[in-house]
Amino acid sequence: METIKTPKIDNVGLLERYSSRRNAVGALYLTATHLIYVDHDNKRETWILHSHISSVTKLPLTPQGSPLQVRTKTFLSMTFVIPKERDAHDLFISLSQLCQPTSIEDLYSFRYNMGSEDLPREAGWALFDLQLEFERMGVPNESWTMTSLNKDYEICDTYPRYLYVPATAQTAVLLGSSRFRSRGRLPVLTYLHSTKAALCRCSQPLSGFSARCVEDESLLVCIQKVNPNTAQLVVVDTRPKINAMANRAAGKGYESEANYENTRFHFAGIDNIHVMRSSLTRLLETCELKTPAMAAFLNGVESSGWLRHIKSILDAAVFIAKTLEDGSSVLVHCSDGWDRTAQVCGLSQILLDPYYRTIHGFQALIAKEWLSFGHKFTDRCGHISIDPKEVSPVFTQWLECVWNLIQQFPSVFQFNDRLLLCIHDHVHSCQFGTFVGNCQKDRIDLRLEEKTYSLWGYIANHMNEFLNPLYKPDTNVGFIQPNLAPQTFKFWREMYCRWETGLHPRESLTDLMVASKDHINSLDDHIRLLQKRIKLTEEKFATHPNSNGENNTEESVEDNRLTYKKNLLDEMNMKVQRKIEYDPLMVTSFANKSSDGLSLLSSDYHDKTEDIMALAKLSDELNSVALEWKSVRGVKECPCSTPLDVSTRKSHCWSCGEIYCARCLDKSASLPGHISQKQSPVCRECYRVLIKSASVESPE
């Protein structure tokens, strides 16, 4: 990709939809990776990644200039008014070329460098292994085995290398079934439930109006027989039945009930990618109404059909989960088995398995169902210049289904909705190589593990941002069954109206809870250290000779405990208030003057130098932990002048308690006042103080 000469356009207006103030005026910059708008008056910077841009539209000329509307895949919409029409045209051409490169190797991930993150390139790539995930389920076993027939992607280039099939299925049966299924995607195991019922996935059969395949029928019989609960197999076709019938004219279609014995068929009625794309377009048009009114908004959401589609996906997932819970095996497919199949298989496993409701398990589920089994991320997300009809919000829908489950079961998910937004944004950003390519083979051919960073490594480095403060692991067991009544489905405002700051409260309730939990954890850690210090000091006093030359007994310590603690704490507080800090010269001075009867603490302390050092250590411990954190209410900007709105995580420095943006709070250090000595997020100023101070060890 050629280097771009960075242009700058001054006096660019920004049209505000929900603001009564005058339109902002600032400068617009175009770099090799971002479009940047800088509004100096309002201290605001807006960075738009080129790969996030979904469309650039030239609007009719106005007396102020030429408007240019930029929409992104994260549902940000900005209209810039550029004074000169020539500048607007040049910017339009440049953005149209930059947002969708022609070659996949021109994507941002191949040039991105973590910089200040200090994360090695290989971090996260080896975090998930398909074979280890199946071992967690107890596979291989006497019923299911791993086959290496697809080791070189000869049977199906969109499947993973190693497939799990019934142990009784012969090689000829597998090969014959793959030839009978669209794209060679034969029925294989994707999840083995604790009831020994199997969840399998595949693509539609090439049956046409009358064709049949003995090998394919034999493979389904093998799947039936390895289930010890029942001989019946449930085949879920996620398409509307009329669509499946229409595919017969093209030589495809669905299984004939006459040819597959002990098989029950179920059509889920989930619409295709083209319907979903049109539905999202209508939903976004509703969100961008120029004169929003309640009736118009509600009618727009209803007419878009978006929530109806979300419900249909969850309906199918609940049906599959119930069937597996009841002990029957399920085979799922759509047309090619990489869109609707991934949606319902992934959701049903979340409903059944508590592991997939943890952060690590959720990532493993995405790696298995979406990445390993070949969802076409490059095509569906429009990473490069392709046929626009291939683009569809399939993965966005799935994330919204998970979000609806979190709304109904807030205590069974270890992660919050910020993780869903992070994954959604980086699926489209191409900042990481995790979601580049259409299948596992593509990613190996592109050598992504060598050339790009993994999103999973980034998430592991920012785990605290994604933890759900309401999570209760003790209650997170077994099958969860959501309420599928239409009135329970909500509009995901934080996704589709995230950037309309006037529509949101000043702070997120989740952020408030996360901040409170972090503050409590910090104070608990600090309290445990102080309790340890007090215990050690008590033991020291208990073994110290008294004025009569006799040791204090255990009984005398107990009798004077309250008086002793009060005097000790009063003395410590007095010294801390005087700001006595450790200094080698100070230690020497006190040591030399000890012969004259000068002492810092009571006469019971026999080593004056050790006492001063201990007091200095205590001062460091007390001063390193913030007892009070600044409230997030009313905080509108970081000390660096970066605006903090509802879409921005308001993070606290654990050492000083102030609030910072992510760019300023990029350091972590062990606080002397924490007994655990775990790394805690701190601001840059506190980080400099902490690394300059002497290392302090926790009491043993």
C-alpha positions in Angstrom: 0.0 0.0 0.0 1.4 3.4 -1.0 2.3 5.9 1.7 -0.4 8.6 2.1 0.6 12.2 2.3 -1.3 13.5 5.3 -3.6 16.3 4.3 -5.2 18.8 6.6 -8.4 20.7 6.0 -9.1 23.7 8.3 -12.4 25.3 9.3 -14.4 22.1 8.9 -17.9 22.2 10.5 -19.4 19.2 12.3 -23.2 19.0 12.3 -24.5 18.1 15.8 -27.8 16.3 15.8 -28.9 16.6 19.4 -27.0 19.7 20.5 -28.5 23.2 20.8 -25.1 24.8 20.6 -23.6 26.1 17.4 -22.0 23.5 15.1 -18.4 22.8 16.0 -15.6 24.0 13.8 -12.2 22.3 13.7 -9.5 20.7 11.6 -9.7 17.4 9.7 -6.7 15.2 9.2 -6.2 12.2 7.0 -3.5 9.8 8.0 -2.5 6.3 6.7 -4.8 4.6 9.2 -7.2 7.2 10.7 -9.5 10.1 9.8 -9.1 12.5 12.7 -11.3 15.5 13.6 -10.0 18.0 16.1 -12.3 20.5 17.8 -10.0 22.7 19.8 -12.8 24.9 21.3 -14.6 21.9 22.9 -11.3 20.0 23.6 -12.6 17.0 21.5 -10.8 14.6 19.2 -12.6 12.0 17.1 -10.5 9.2 15.6 -12.1 7.1 12.9 -10.2 4.0 11.8 -10.3 3.6 8.0 -11.3 -0.1 8.3 -14.3 1.0 10.5 -15.8 3.1 7.8 -18.8 1.5 6.1 -19.8 4.3 3.8 -18.9 7.8 2.7 -21.7 9.9 1.1 -21.5 13.3 -0.5 -24.6 15.3 0.4 -26.0 18.3 -1.6 -24.1 21.6 -1.4 -25.0 24.2 1.2 -24.0 27.8 1.6 -21.5 26.8 4.3 -19.8 24.2 2.1 -19.9 20.6 0.9 -21.3 18.1 3.5 -19.6 14.7 3.7 -21.3 12.0 5.7 -19.2 9.2 7.2 -20.8 6.1 8.7 -18.9 3.4 10.5 -19.4 -0.3 11.2 -19.6 0.7 14.9 -22.7 2.8 14.1 -21.0 6.2 14.4 -22.4 8.8 11.9 -20.7 12.1 11.4 -21.4 14.8 8.9 -18.5 17.2 8.1 -19.1 20.5 6.2 -16.0 21.2 4.2 -15.6 24.8 2.9 -14.2 23.9 -0.5 -15.9 21.4 -2.7 -12.6 20.3 -4.3 -11.3 19.3 -0.8 -14.5 17.4 -0.1 -14.2 15.5 -3.4 -10.5 14.6 -2.8 -11.4 13.4 0.7 -14.3 11.4 -0.6 -12.1 9.6 -3.2 -9.4 8.9 -0.6 -11.7 7.5 2.1 -13.5 5.3 -0.5 -10.3 3.7 -1.4 -8.8 3.4 2.1 -11.9 1.9 3.9 -11.9 -1.2 1.6 -8.5 -2.2 0.3 -8.3 -4.6 -2.7 -5.8 -6.9 -1.1 -6.2 -8.6 2.3 -2.6 -8.0 3.2 -3.2 -4.2 3.0 -5.4 -4.5 6.2 -4.5 -2.5 9.3 -3.5 -5.6 11.3 -0.4 -6.2 9.1 1.0 -2.8 10.0 -0.4 -2.3 13.6 2.2 -2.2 16.4 1.0 -2.4 20.1 3.5 0.2 21.2 2.9 1.2 24.8 0.9 -2.0 25.5 4.2 -3.9 25.7 2.5 -7.1 24.5 4.5 -9.7 22.5 3.1 -10.5 19.1 2.6 -14.2 19.9 0.5 -13.4 23.0 -3.0 -15.0 22.7 -2.5 -17.0 19.6 -1.9 -20.3 21.5 -4.6 -19.5 24.1 -7.2 -21.8 22.5 -6.7 -25.2 20.9 -9.6 -27.1 19.3 -8.3 -30.5 20.5 -8.0 -29.4 24.1 -11.5 -28.0 24.0 -12.9 -31.4 22.9 -10.8 -33.1 25.6 -12.6 -30.9 28.1 -15.8 -32.5 26.8 -14.4 -36.0 27.2 -13.7 -36.6 23.5 -12.3 -38.8 22.0 -14.0 -41.7 23.8 -15.5 -45.1 22.9 -18.2 -43.4 20.9 -16.5 -40.4 19.2 -13.1 -40.3 17.6 -10.8 -37.8 15.8 -10.2 -38.2 12.1 -7.3 -36.7 10.2 -8.9 -37.1 6.8 -9.0 -33.3 6.5 -5.5 -32.7 7.7 -4.5 -31.0 4.4 -8.0 -29.5 3.9 -8.7 -32.0 1.1 -12.2 -32.9 2.1 -13.4 -29.4 3.2 -11.2 -26.3 3.1 -13.5 -24.4 5.4 -13.5 -27.0 8.2 -10.7 -27.4 10.8 -7.9 -29.9 10.2 -9.1 -32.4 12.8 -12.7 -33.5 12.9 -14.6 -35.5 15.4 -17.0 -38.2 14.1 -18.7 -41.4 15.4 -16.2 -44.1 16.0 -18.3 -46.5 14.0 -18.2 -44.3 10.8 -16.0 -45.8 8.1 -13.8 -43.7 5.9 -15.9 -44.4 2.8 -19.0 -43.2 4.7 -17.3 -39.9 5.6 -16.0 -39.3 2.1 -19.4 -40.1 0.5 -21.2 -37.8 3.0 -18.8 -34.9 2.3 -19.5 -35.2 -1.5 -23.3 -35.1 -0.8 -23.1 -31.9 1.4 -22.7 -28.4 0.1 -19.1 -27.2 0.2 -18.1 -30.6 1.5 -19.2 -29.7 5.0 -20.3 -33.2 6.3 -21.9 -33.8 9.7 -19.3 -33.6 12.5 -19.4 -33.2 16.2 -19.2 -29.7 17.7 -20.3 -30.3 21.3 -20.9 -33.3 23.5 -23.4 -32.6 26.3 -23.1 -34.2 29.8 -26.2 -36.3 28.9 -24.0 -37.9 26.1 -26.3 -36.2 23.6 -24.3 -34.8 20.7 -24.6 -31.5 18.9 -23.4 -31.9 15.3 -23.3 -29.3 12.4 -23.1 -29.5 8.7 -24.4 -27.8 5.5 -27.5 -28.6 3.4 -27.6 -31.8 1.3 -27.3 -31.7 -2.5 -30.6 -33.6 -2.7 -32.5 -31.6 -5.3 -35.9 -33.1 -5.8 -35.1 -36.8 -5.5 -31.4 -37.4 -5.0 -30.2 -39.4 -2.0 -26.9 -40.6 -0.6 -26.5 -43.9 1.2 -23.2 -42.8 2.9 -24.8 -39.7 4.3 -27.8 -41.7 5.6 -25.4 -44.2 7.2 -23.4 -41.3 8.9 -26.6 -40.0 10.5 -27.4 -43.6 11.7 -24.0 -43.7 13.3 -24.7 -40.4 15.1 -28.0 -41.9 16.3 -26.5 -45.1 17.6 -23.7 -43.6 19.7 -26.3 -41.8 21.9 -27.2 -44.1 24.8 -30.3 -42.2 25.6 -32.5 -42.5 22.5 -32.2 -43.7 18.9 -34.0 -40.6 17.6 -32.0 -37.8 15.9 -33.4 -34.3 15.6 -32.3 -32.4 12.4 -32.7 -28.6 12.8 -32.8 -26.7 9.5 -32.4 -23.1 10.6 -34.0 -21.7 7.3 -37.6 -21.0 6.7 -39.1 -24.1 5.0 -40.1 -22.2 1.9 -36.4 -21.1 1.4 -35.2 -24.7 1.7 -37.8 -25.8 -0.8 -36.7 -23.1 -3.2 -33.1 -24.4 -3.0 -34.2 -27.7 -4.4 -34.5 -26.0 -7.8 -30.7 -25.4 -7.7 -30.0 -29.0 -6.8 -29.7 -28.5 -3.1 -32.5 -28.5 -0.5 -33.1 -30.5 2.6 -33.2 -34.1 3.9 -36.2 -36.3 2.8 -38.0 -37.8 5.8 -38.5 -41.0 3.8 -34.8 -41.6 3.5 -33.7 -40.9 7.1 -35.2 -43.3 9.7 -35.7 -42.3 13.3 -35.2 -38.7 12.4 -37.3 -35.8 13.3 -37.1 -32.6 11.3 -37.6 -29.0 12.5 -37.4 -25.8 10.5 -36.3 -22.8 12.7 -37.4 -20.0 10.2 -34.4 -17.7 10.5 -34.1 -15.5 7.5 -31.0 -15.3 5.2 -28.1 -12.8 5.2 -29.8 -10.5 2.7 -32.9 -10.0 4.8 -30.7 -9.4 7.9 -28.6 -6.8 6.1 -31.8 -4.9 4.9 -33.2 -5.1 8.4 -30.1 -3.5 10.0 -30.2 -0.7 7.4 -33.7 0.2 8.4 -32.9 0.0 12.1 -30.0 2.5 11.6 -32.2 4.8 9.6 -34.6 4.9 12.5 -31.7 5.7 14.9 -30.7 8.6 12.6 -34.1 10.3 12.3 -33.6 14.1 12.0 -36.7 14.9 14.1 -36.9 11.9 16.5 -40.3 11.3 18.0 -41.4 8.4 20.2 -44.0 7.1 17.8 -41.7 7.4 14.8 -38.9 5.6 16.6 -41.0 2.7 17.9 -42.6 2.3 14.5 -39.2 2.3 12.9 -37.8 -0.3 15.2 -40.9 -2.5 14.6 -40.9 -2.1 10.9 -37.2 -3.0 10.6 -38.0 -6.4 12.0 -34.6 -6.5 13.8 -35.9 -7.6 17.2 -38.1 -10.2 15.5 -35.0 -11.7 13.9 -33.1 -11.7 17.3 -36.0 -13.6 18.8 -36.1 -16.2 16.0 -32.4 -17.0 16.6 -32.9 -17.4 20.3 -36.0 -19.5 19.7 -34.0 -21.9 17.7 -31.1 -22.0 20.2 -33.5 -22.7 23.1 -35.2 -25.5 21.1 -31.7 -27.1 20.5 -30.6 -26.7 24.1 -33.8 -28.3 25.4 -33.5 -31.2 23.0 -29.9 -31.9 24.1 -30.9 -31.5 27.8 -33.7 -34.1 27.2 -31.1 -36.5 25.9 -31.6 -36.4 22.1 -28.8 -35.7 19.7 -29.2 -32.7 17.3 -27.8 -32.1 13.8 -27.9 -28.4 12.7 -27.5 -26.9 9.3 -28.5 -23.9 7.1 -27.5 -23.4 3.5 -23.7 -23.6 3.8 -23.4 -24.1 7.6 -21.3 -21.1 8.5 -23.9 -18.3 9.3 -27.1 -19.3 11.0 -25.6 -22.6 12.1 -22.9 -20.9 14.0 -25.4 -18.5 15.6 -27.7 -21.2 17.1 -25.0 -23.7 17.9 -23.0 -21.1 19.8 -26.1 -19.8 21.7 -27.3 -23.3 22.6 -23.9 -24.1 24.2 -24.0 -20.9 26.2 -27.4 -21.9 27.5 -26.2 -25.4 28.5 -22.6 -25.0 29.6 -21.5 -22.6 32.4 -17.9 -22.7 31.1 -19.0 -20.8 28.0 -20.4 -18.1 30.3 -16.9 -17.2 31.6 -14.5 -14.9 29.7 -12.1 -17.7 28.8 -14.9 -20.1 27.8 -16.7 -17.4 25.7 -13.5 -16.8 23.8 -13.0 -20.6 23.3 -16.6 -20.8 22.0 -15.9 -18.1 19.4 -12.7 -19.8 18.4 -14.4 -23.1 17.9 -17.8 -22.2 16.4 -16.9 -19.1 14.4 -13.2 -19.3 13.6 -12.4 -23.0 13.4 -15.7 -24.0 11.6 -15.3 -21.2 9.0 -17.6 -18.2 9.4 -16.7 -15.9 6.5 -15.5 -12.9 8.6 -13.7 -11.1 5.7 -16.8 -11.3 3.5 -19.5 -10.7 6.1 -17.7 -7.7 7.6 -16.5 -6.2 4.3 -12.9 -6.1 5.3 -11.8 -5.8 1.6 -13.5 -4.7 -1.6 -15.9 -7.5 -2.5 -19.5 -8.0 -3.6 -21.7 -5.9 -1.2 -24.3 -8.7 -1.2 -21.8 -10.8 0.8 -21.8 -8.3 3.7 -24.2 -9.1 6.5 -24.4 -8.5 10.3 -24.5 -12.2 11.3 -21.9 -12.0 14.1 -23.4 -8.7 15.3 -26.8 -10.4 15.7 -25.2 -13.2 17.7 -23.5 -10.8 20.1 -26.9 -9.1 20.6 -28.5 -12.4 21.4 -25.8 -12.9 24.1 -26.4 -9.4 25.4 -30.1 -10.2 25.8 -29.2 -13.3 27.8 -27.0 -11.1 30.0 -30.0 -8.8 30.6 -32.1 -11.7 31.8 -29.4 -13.5 33.8 -27.0 -10.8 35.1 -25.3 -13.0 37.7 -24.4 -16.1 35.6 -22.1 -14.4 33.1 -18.5 -13.6 34.2 -18.2 -10.8 31.6 -20.1 -7.6 31.0 -21.5 -6.1 27.8 -18.2 -4.1 27.4 -16.6 -7.3 26.3 -19.2 -7.8 23.6 -18.7 -4.2 22.3 -14.9 -4.7 22.4 -15.1 -7.9 20.3 -17.6 -6.3 17.9 -15.5 -3.3 17.3 -12.3 -5.3 16.7 -14.0 -7.8 14.5 -14.4 -4.8 12.1 -11.3 -2.8 12.9 -8.8 -5.3 11.5 -6.5 -4.1 14.2 -5.9 -7.7 15.2 -5.5 -10.7 13.0 -7.9 -12.9 14.9 -10.9 -12.3 12.7 -9.1 -11.8 9.4 -9.8 -14.4 6.7 -12.8 -16.6 6.0 -11.6 -19.9 7.6 -8.8 -21.6 9.4 -6.9 -22.4 6.2 -7.0 -18.7 5.2 -5.4 -17.7 8.5 -2.6 -20.3 8.1 -1.9 -19.3 4.5 -1.7 -15.6 5.6 0.7 -16.5 8.5 -1.3 -14.3 10.8 0.2 -15.7 14.0 3.6 -14.4 12.8 2.5 -11.1 11.2 -0.3 -9.8 13.4 -1.4 -9.5 17.1 -4.2 -11.6 18.6 -7.3 -9.9 20.1 -7.3 -12.6 22.9 -3.9 -11.3 24.1 -5.2 -7.8 24.3 -8.3 -8.9 26.3 -6.1 -10.8 28.7 -4.1 -7.6 29.3 -7.3 -5.7 30.1 -9.3 -8.3 31.9 -10.5 -6.0 34.7 -12.5 -3.9 32.1 -14.6 -6.9 31.2 -15.5 -8.4 34.6 -19.1 -8.5 35.6 -19.4 -7.3 39.2 -22.7 -9.2 39.7 -21.2 -12.6 38.7 -21.9 -15.4 41.1 -19.9 -18.5 40.1 -21.5 -20.7 42.8 -25.0 -20.2 41.2 -23.7 -20.5 37.6 -24.5 -24.2 37.0 -26.5 -26.1 34.4 -29.1 -25.1 31.8 -30.5 -21.6 31.8 -33.8 -21.1 30.0 -34.6 -17.5 29.0 -38.0 -15.9 28.7 -38.8 -15.6 25.0 -41.9 -13.4 25.3 -41.6 -10.5 22.8 -41.7 -7.9 25.5 -38.5 -9.2 27.1 -36.4 -8.3 24.1 -34.7 -4.9 24.4 -33.2 -2.4 22.0 -29.4 -2.3 22.5 -28.9 1.4 22.9 -25.2 1.1 23.9 -24.5 -0.6 20.6 -26.6 1.3 18.0 -26.8 4.8 19.7 -23.4 4.6 21.5 -22.1 7.8 20.1 -25.2 9.9 20.8 -24.0 11.2 24.1 -27.1 13.3 24.8 -29.2 10.1 24.9 -27.3 8.4 27.7 -27.0 9.0 31.4 -23.8 10.5 32.6 -22.3 7.2 33.6 -22.9 3.5 33.0 -24.4 1.6 35.9 -21.9 -1.3 35.1 -19.0 1.1 35.4 -20.2 2.4 38.7 -20.4 -1.2 40.1 -17.0 -2.1 38.6 -15.4 0.9 40.2 -17.0 0.2 43.6 -15.9 -3.4 43.4 -12.3 -2.4 42.5 -12.2 0.1 45.3 -13.5 -2.5 47.8 -10.8 -5.0 46.6 -8.1 -2.4 47.0 -9.2 -1.6 50.6 -9.6 -5.2 51.5 -6.0 -5.9 50.3 -4.8 -2.8 52.3 -6.7 -3.9 55.4 -5.1 -7.4 55.4 -1.6 -5.8 55.2 -2.4 -3.5 58.2 -3.8 -6.4 60.2 -0.6 -8.3 59.5 1.5 -5.4 60.6 -0.4 -5.0 63.8 -0.1 -8.8 64.5 3.7 -8.7 64.0 4.0 -5.6 66.3 1.9 -7.3 69.0 4.1 -10.4 68.8 7.2 -8.1 69.2 5.7 -6.4 72.3 4.7 -9.7 73.7 8.3 -11.1 73.7 10.0 -7.7 74.7 11.3 -7.5 78.3 9.3 -5.3 80.7 10.7 -2.8 83.1 11.3 -5.4 85.8 13.4 -7.6 83.5 10.7 -10.1 83.1 8.9 -11.1 79.9 5.3 -10.2 79.4 3.0 -13.2 79.8 0.3 -14.0 77.3 -2.3 -13.1 80.0 -0.8 -9.6 80.5 -0.9 -9.0 76.7 -4.5 -9.9 76.6 -5.3 -7.7 79.6 -3.7 -4.6 78.1 -4.6 -5.3 74.4 -7.0 -2.3 74.0 -4.7 0.1 75.7 -1.7 -1.1 73.8 -3.5 -0.9 70.4 -4.7 2.7 71.1 -1.3 3.9 72.1 0.5 2.2 69.2 -1.9 3.6 66.6 -1.8 7.1 68.1 1.9 7.0 68.0 2.0 5.8 64.4 -0.6 8.4 63.2 1.4 11.1 64.9 4.6 10.1 63.0 2.8 9.8 59.7 1.3 13.2 60.1 4.7 14.7 60.6 5.7 13.3 57.2 8.7 11.6 58.5 10.3 9.8 55.5 13.1 7.4 55.2 16.6 9.0 54.5 19.9 7.2 55.0 21.4 10.3 56.6 18.5 10.6 59.0 19.0 7.0 60.1 22.7 7.6 60.7 21.9 10.8 62.7 19.5 9.0 65.0 21.9 6.1 65.5 24.7 8.5 66.6 22.4 10.4 69.0 21.0 7.3 70.6 23.7 7.4 73.3 22.4 10.8 74.5 19.0 9.3 75.2 17.2 10.5 72.1 14.7 8.0 70.7 11.9 8.1 68.1 9.6 5.6 69.8 9.2 4.4 73.3 12.2 3.1 75.3 10.9 -0.5 74.7 12.4 -0.4 71.2 16.0 -1.5 71.5 17.1 -0.8 67.9 16.5 2.9 66.9 17.6 2.5 63.3 15.3 -0.4 62.7 12.4 1.5 64.2 12.9 4.5 61.9 13.1 2.2 58.8 10.0 0.4 59.9 8.1 3.7 60.4 9.3 4.9 56.9 8.1 1.6 55.4 4.7 2.0 57.1 4.4 5.6 55.8 5.1 4.3 52.2 2.4 1.6 52.7 -0.2 4.1 54.0 0.5 6.7 51.3 0.5 4.3 48.4 -3.2 3.3 48.6 -6.0 5.7 47.9 -8.6 5.4 50.7 -11.1 7.6 48.8 -11.7 7.4 45.1 -13.1 10.3 43.0 -16.7 9.9 42.1 -17.4 9.2 38.4 -20.5 11.5 38.6 -20.0 14.7 36.8 -16.6 13.8 35.4 -16.5 15.0 31.9 -12.9 14.9 31.0 -9.5 13.4 31.9 -6.7 15.6 33.3 -5.2 15.4 29.8 -8.4 17.1 28.5 -9.7 13.9 26.7 -13.6 13.9 27.0 -15.1 11.1 29.1 -18.6 10.2 28.0 -20.8 7.1 28.3 -18.8 5.2 25.7 -15.5 5.8 27.6 -14.4 3.7 30.5 -13.8 5.9 33.5 -10.8 4.2 35.2 -9.4 5.0 38.6 -5.7 5.1 39.7 -5.5 2.8 42.7 -2.8 4.9 44.2 -4.2 8.4 44.1 -7.9 7.7 43.4 -8.2 10.1 40.4 -10.0 9.3 37.2 -8.2 8.9 33.9 -8.8 7.9 30.3 -7.3 4.6 28.9 -4.4 6.4 27.3 -3.3 8.0 30.6 -3.9 5.0 32.8 -1.6 2.7 30.9 0.8 1.7 33.7 0.5 -0.9 36.4 2.6 -1.5 39.6 2.6 -3.3 42.9 1.4 -1.0 45.7 3.4 -1.2 49.0 0.1 -1.0 50.8 -1.3 -4.2 49.3 -0.4 -7.5 51.0 -1.0 -9.4 47.7 1.5 -7.3 45.8 -0.5 -7.8 42.6 -0.2 -5.3 39.7 -2.7 -2.5 40.0 -3.6 0.2 37.5 -1.9 3.5 38.3 -1.4 6.9 36.6 1.9 7.9 35.2 2.7 10.3 38.0 2.1 7.6 40.7 4.0 5.1 38.6 7.1 7.4 38.7 6.8 7.8 42.5 6.4 4.0 43.0 9.3 2.9 40.9 11.6 5.4 42.6 10.7 4.3 46.1 12.5 1.4 47.8 10.8 -1.9 47.3 8.6 -2.9 50.1 7.9 -6.6 50.9 4.7 -7.8 52.5 5.0 -9.2 55.9 5.4 -13.0 56.0 
